[in-house]
Amino acid sequence: MRVGSILVRCVRFDELVAFWQAALGYVPRDPPEDGWVVLADPTGAGPNISLDRVEQERLPPLGELSRVHLDLYTSDQQGEVERLLALGATPFPREYGPDDDFVVLVDPDGNRFCVVSKADDPQTATGVA
């Protein structure tokens, strides 16, 4: 068994499609239709990211934990954080400890995600926010 797709419900659908395509280099499996799209890793190595447009009242309020949280692993954490901020992500305010290997960001629709400094063993990266 493996993860095939991670579903993100969003209000700002068009912005999220553009953001996650640029952030991950993913492409739509089929053209977006009726507020739904599956973004696929063109190499086939990663799981799909599915975006589903919903009304604002169906999302948790900003500041509460997101129901979906992605951890993005990278060997260039600072460079990727800067790139994602330029794409429209914003920093999530939090205090970091000396052993934290992650930076928490928020996508344009308010969903938190972490950019994790990839360790030799991906199982040791915490990425918890």
C-alpha angles and dihedrals in degrees: 000000000000138000108270101179140000113215121216118187111209144172099206093056101165092047091049092049091053093042097050093042090054094039096051104021089239124152131212112265087210129000113282111267132184093346095311132108138156113215112204133199103246090217091053090230100110134054121265121259111220119198121202122186113226136169117270094250091063093065126081113255117267110270094037119103113277116245089223121041125178124205111205113199120211141160089216103054097163093047093048093047090052091047093049092048089053088052092056107276118133130210117259109226112241141129115255125213124220092256097047110122096187142072118210117223134173123226120226091271096052100262115141122227135168132232103211125199098237113241124206087259111042089206089070096057108101105195093172119155 
